[in-house]
């Protein structure tokens, strides 16, 4: 049976990964969009993103758009794989009798 991924299992990180894996590979979301979607603070989201980036599950791309700093986030191939494995583990738990 697949095992739960402790890094992804945390609720905010699970929501981040669920959001990112729905994007086509190579696409990314804006930090502000993600923060509003999840209803978390800048600091809280930043801490969770840092943890996911350290694990190699996401990439963070910082740039300027119209002279304003912007941060974009995307799932890596590894992140997509471990997310799907985590979901499979959750499904296996739910199917147990």
Secondary structure as UniProt FT lines:
FT   HELIX           6..9
FT   HELIX           11..21
FT   TURN            25..26
FT   STRAND          29..30
FT   HELIX           31..38
FT   HELIX           42..54
FT   TURN            55..56
FT   STRAND          58..65
FT   TURN            66..67
FT   STRAND          68..75
FT   HELIX           77..95
//
